[in-house]
Amino acid sequence: MTELEKAEHFLSVLTSAQAAAPQTALQLLNGVIGLAKSAGGTESMEVDEARASALLAICEVGKALHRGQPTEALFAKAFTATEGWVSLVR
């Protein structure tokens, strides 16, 4: 999977998770964690940082879902971080 495909997949999963029930959303978000690995060191540090920011933001959403806390602002941050990643690899 290319870096762009990963980033777009994260964005798609975020969209689905935001519309899903909390437990389903948590499962969806947990399913993308393994995709956050680098594709083998060919990306710039900027791309690596953008991917890491998206992952951390998604993890924050997951923690809030797990704890039953509000997620609206966290989803917004996760979308912003992931969209930044997408824009870097397009």
Buried (B, 14 or more C-beta within 10 A) or exposed (E): EEBEEBBBBBBEBBBEBBEBEBEEBBBBBBEBEEBBEEEEEEBEEEBBBBBBBBBEBBBBBBEBBEEEEEBEEBBEBBBEBBBBBBEBBE
